[in-house]
Amino acid sequence: MRLPQNPPPWQNALNEVIQKNLLSEFFEFGRQESLRTDRYLHWDDFRHRVTTEPEALSVEEKWAALRMNRNTRSQNTALVDEKANPFTFFLTQKAFENLHEIDLYCGGGLGVTDDGVIHPQTRDRYYVDSLIEEALTSSQLEGAVVTRSEARDMIRCKRPPTTNHEKMVLNNYQTMRFLSELKSEPLTPELILQIHKRVTSGTLDDPGQEGRLRLPHENVRVEDEESGEIFHIPPVADRLPERMNQLCAFANETGMNGFLHPVIRSIIVHFWIAYDHPFVDGNGRTARALFYWSMLKHGFWLAEFFSISHEILKAPKQYYRSFLHTETDGNDLNYFINHQLVIICQSISSLRKYIRKKQSEIDSIRAHLGPKGDFNHRQLALLKHALKHPFGRYTVTSHQNSHGVSYQTAKNDLDSLFAKKLLARGKDGKAFVYSPVRELVSLLEN
């Protein structure tokens, strides 16, 4: 990935417009471009995609018209750069639409969406699945090489991690569970350090870097791994304690003037940690974890069930580019905010599709088995998995962790399927291991 080209000083182009007496064309172009809902272009893209009309204005002058329009609509945030220049944003029409969708599906106190996406009886199962997905993909964004099946096997069966990459996934999973317990707690520098220690425990070359801010001699840079080109130099280490306090005040809405939508606040918290890069390593994982903490704190309960990292991983360069566009265009946070709003909406959509698919599969099996099948939703989920994985292995612990139930409930589920001769039972050491019987398909059909 390359560093985007910095925009030209728009004030110089404005002076040219005034001298050529083209202010009416200038303001009309800025107005028309600002009305577009399909894009929010950085200069690096704008210079290639700008329309030829009106011909009287150069590309630089058209950019100046757009930039001036954006500036007049923007408001400052509490986040500032090294020169004390504030980061700014304003809500575009598309942002309003995305926020409405997030409010509609992500908030409220019912615990069930309008189409029954999160059923009370299957809530725990989807909760575990979503935590595993976020833990895995957040780790993969940081370079972890772990497959989805390996991650699920490790977490559900409580298998100790065998590599640093698996340890990273397990740390993320345990941290996400920890965040759910903290959603009513205020954010403090100590809590940020605790979260960082949790996500990095046992994965850093120097264990002494876990749960502490970087030191002045630790020169952290964000750079391209192949070319070595520097993308970002974070604020100096000496200022980090002060900036951490400012971040916590912002996250806790201390001394707040006016209203800031909680989702926008959560996104800015995400950006803030990534921008300050307060740790030697683990900044991205900590930033995304704090985004979830903020969403849950503000009552967006569905955030426990969707994975933004899953969506980011589909196009990671767009994620990283949104940081660069913000920093290279006068601290305009709209690039990052707009990208994250789309990511959140995509995450919600993916969750809804996933759960509808899973529910449909279970309903299909239930209908096929008939009313005399006498299987609960956990057993149906296991049977569905067993039909696709005839050599699958299930333990009481893995079944317990998959559905968030007690050990005895999980054991009863498996023993019942064994009694119905749908599962075989053997031993691995002292633990019972259950597996699908060879004739499972025909037994279910009959």
N, C-alpha and C positions, 0 to 999 in steps of 0.2 A: 504494500500500500504506500502511496506517495503522499507527501504533504500538500494540501490544497494551496493554490495560489492566493496570496493575500489580495483583498479587494483594493482598488485604487482609492486615494483620498477623495471622497465624494464632494467635499466642499470646493475643490479646485474645479470640478466639472460644473458645479452650480454657478460659479463665477463666469464660466464660458457661456452658459445658457443665458445669463443676465445680459452679457455683452452682445449676444446674438438676438436678444429680444424674443426668446422662445419659451417664456415662462408658462404660457397657456398650454402649449404642447407638453412641456415638462410635467406640469401638475396632472394633466389628463392621463399621461402614460402611467405615472405613479399610482393614480387612483384605479385605473383599469387593471393593472398588474396586481394590486393589493386585493382586488375582488376575487381573484382566482382561488379556488379551493382545492385544486389538484396538485399544487406544488408550493414549496417554500424554498426558493433556489438560493444557493450560495454563489458568490461571484464566479467561482471555479466552474460551475455549471451554467450560470446565467449567460456568460460571455459567448457560449457556444449555442445557446438555445433561444436567445432573445429574438423577438420578431423584427422584421425590417421596417415596420411602420411605428412612428412616423420617420421617414428618411432624414428629416432635418436634424434629428438627434443622433449623436454617436452612441456606441455601446456604453461608453463610460458615462455619458450624460443620462442615459436611460437607467443605468445602475444607480446613479446619484438620485434620480427621481424616486426609485423604489426604496433606496436606503433612507432617504429623508422621510418618506411616508411611514416607514417602520419606526423610525426614531421618535416621531411625534406621537405614536400610539403606545410606546413602551413605558414600563414602569421599572423602577429600581428594585433589586432584592437585597437581602442582608449580606449576600456573598460578594466579596470584592477580590480583585486580583492583587498582585504584588505592589502595584502602583496605586492602590486604593480606588481603582476604577470599578464601579459596581457592575455586576451582571444584570442584564435586563431581559424582560419578556413582555409579550402581550398575547391575549388569546385570539387566535384566528377563528374563522367560521368553522373550519374543520375540527379545531381543538374543542370548540363548544359541542359539536356533534359527538366527538369521542367521549368527552366527559359525561354527557347525558347517557350514553350507552353504559359507561362504567357505573354511574350512579344507579342506573336501572337494574343491573344484574349483580353488582358487587356489594351493595350496601343493604341496609334494612336489617331487621331483627328476626325475621321469620325462620331463617336457616334453610329455606326451600325456595327455589326460583319458581317463576310462573309456570314453567313446563315440567316441574318436578325433577330438575337436574340433580339436586342433592336430596335423595330420599333419606329420611332418618335412619332406616335400617341398614343402608349401605354407605352412610357418611364416613364411618371409620375406615372402610376399605379404600375409598377414593382419596381420603386424607393421606393414608400411607403411600398410595401410589403416586400422588402428586409430590409428596416430600422426596421420595426417591428420585423422581424425574428432575426436580429442581436441583437436588444435591448432585446428581450425575452431570447434568448439562452445565451447571455453573462451574463445576470442576473441569469439564471438557473445554470450556472457554479459556481456562487458564492453562491448558496444555495437557490435562490428565488423559491418559489412554486407558479407558475402562469401558467395557461393553455394557449394554443395558442389562443383559442376563447376568453378568458377573456382579453388577451392583445390586440387583434384586436378590440374588442368591446370598450374597454377603449379609445384607441387612435383614432379610426375612429369616434366614437360618442362624443369625447372630454369629456368623463365621468371622474370625479375626481377619483383618486386612493383611494381605501378603505383600503388598507393595506400597510405596509412598502415594501412588495415584489412587489406590483403593482407600488408603487412609484419608486422603483429601475428600473423597466422596462421603465416607462415613462421618468425618468431621462436619461437613456441610449438613448432612441429614440430622445429626444430633443438635446442631446449632439451630436449624429450622424448628425443631421441636421445642427447643429452649425459648425461642422467640415468642412462641404462642403463650408461654407462661408469663412473659414480660410486657404484654401489650397494654397493661394498665400502669406500668411503671414509667416515670419520666426518664428521658435520655440524659445520661451523664458521661463525662469523659471516662470514668471508671468502667461504666457499662460498655462503652465502645471498645475499650482495651480488653474487656472480658470476652466480648464477641470475637474480636480478632484472635485472641488466644485459643478460643474454641475451634475456629476454622483452620488455624495453622498448626495446631498441636501435632508434634511428631512428623511434620512435613518439611520443615525448613532446615537448611544446612547448618544454621546456627540456632539452636533452641533458645538461646538468650534473646533472640529477636521476637519471640512469641509474646504477644500482649504488651508491647511497649512501643512508644513512638520512635521513629528513626532519629539518630543522633546527628549532630552537625557534620561529622566526618564521613557519614554514610551518604554518598552522593547518589541519589536515586534519580534516574532519568527514564522517561518512556520513549523507546526508540524502536525502529524497525529491526527485527532480528536478522534480516538478510543484509541490508545495506548499511545498518548502523546509523541511519538518519534520525536525528532527535526530533520527536514529535511534541514533547511536553517537558518542561522543567518546573517541578512543583515549587511552592513557596519554601523558603529556607526553614530548616528544622527549628531554629530558635523561636519562630513565631507560631509553631504548631499548638502549644498549650493554649494560647490566646484564641487561636482560630477554632480549636475544639470547643472551647466555652461558647464562642459565638454560634457555632453549629448547633450545640445543644439548646441554646436559647431560642434559636430559630425553629428547631424541631419541636420544642415544647411550647411554642407560641408565646414566649415570654415577651412582654412589652409590645404586643402586636397592635398595629394600627390598621383598622379595616379588615376585610375578609380576604383570605387566600384559600382557594379550593384545596382541600386536604390532599387530593391526588397530585396536584401541582407541587405542593409542599413536599410530598414523599419523593417525587421525581427530582426535585432540587437537592434534597438530602443525599440521594443516590449520586448526583453529579458532584456535589460538594466533596464527598469523601474521595471520589476518583480524581478530582482536581487537586486537592491538597496532598494526596498520596502520602498519608501520614506514617505509613509503615514501609519497611524494606520490601516486604512481599505480602501478598494476601489482600491487597487493597480492593480489587474488583469483587472478590467474594464478600468482603466486609461491606462494601457499598451496596451490593444487591441485598444482603441480609438486612441492612438498615432500612432499605426501601420497604421490605416486607414488614418490619417492625412498625414503621410509620403508618402503613396502610391498615394494619390490624388495630393500631392504637386509635385510629379515626373511624373504626367500625366497619371497615370493608372486609367482612368476614370471608368472602369468597377468595381473597388473596391467599388463604391457607390451602386452596385447592388448585390454583393455576400456577404455571411455571413461565416466568418471563425469559429465563435463560434458555428454555426449550425453543422459544421463538427467535431469540437473539442469535442462537447457534445456527439457524437456517441461513442467515446473512450477516455474519459477524463484522464484516468490513463496514456495513452501514452503521452499525453500533459505534465502532471506533471513529468512523468519519463524523458522526454527529458531535462527538467531543471536539474534534479538530475544527469543524465548521464554526462551532460556538466560539472557540478561543481565537480563531483567525479573523473573525468578523465582529470586532468590537464588543466581545462578551455577550453576544446575542444568544440567550438560552433557548430561543424558540427552536433552533435546530435539534437540540437534545430533547426538549419537552415534546415536540411534535412526534419525534421518532418513538419515544417511550409510550406516548398515548396510543399510537398505532400498535406497538408491541403488546400493551396491556389488553387492548381490544381483541387482538389476534389470540392472545392467551386464553381469554374468556371464551372465544368462539371455539378454539381447539378443545377446551375442557367440555363444553356443551356437546360437541360432536362425539367426543370420546365416551362420555357417560351415556349418551343416547345409544351409542353402538353397544356398549357393554350391557345396558339394560335390555336392549332388544335381543341380544344373544341369550341372556338368562331367561327372558320371557319365552323365547323360542324353545329352549330346553324344557322349561316348565310346562309349556303347552304340549310338547312332544311326550313328556313323561306322564302327563295326565294328572288329574286331581288326587290319585292314589299314590303318587310318587312320594309324598311326605318328605320333601327336602326343603331345608331352609335356604336362604339366599347365599350363605357362605358355602354350603355343600354344592349348590348349583354352580357357583363360580369355580369351585375346584373341579367338578365334573367337566365343565366346559374346557378348562385348561387341560385336563387329562385326555380329552378327546383329541386335542391338537398335539399333545406331548405324551404319546403312549409309553415312553420310558421315563416319565417324570417321577420324581421322588418327593414325598411330603412328610414332614415331621410335625409333631404337635407345636413345636416352637415356630416353625415357618408359617403354619396355618394361623397361629395366634398373632404373629406379627403382621401378617397380611390383612387381618380384619380388625385388629385392635380389641381383641376379646381376652377373657381370662384363660389361663392354662386349662382349667377343667372344661370350659365350654369348647375349646379347640379339640381337646381329647375326645369329648363326647361326639363331636361332629365326625371325626375320623373313625372312631370305633363303630359308629352307626353305619357308615358306608362299608366298613369291613364286614359287619354283621350281615349286610345286604349282599355281600359277595361282589361288590363293585370295586373294592380295593383289596389288594393283597397286603399282608403285614409281615415284616421281618425285623431283624435287629441289626443295628450298627453300633457296636459297643453295648452300652446300656440303654440306648435310646431306640424306640420303635421307629421304623421307617415304613411308610405306606406307599404303594405304587399301583397304577391302574392294572386291573386284570386283563388278560389277553383278549377276552371276549367282551370287553366293555361295550363296544358299539352295539353288538347284537343284544346284549342284556338290556341296554337302554331302549332299544327299538321295541323290545318285547315287554 
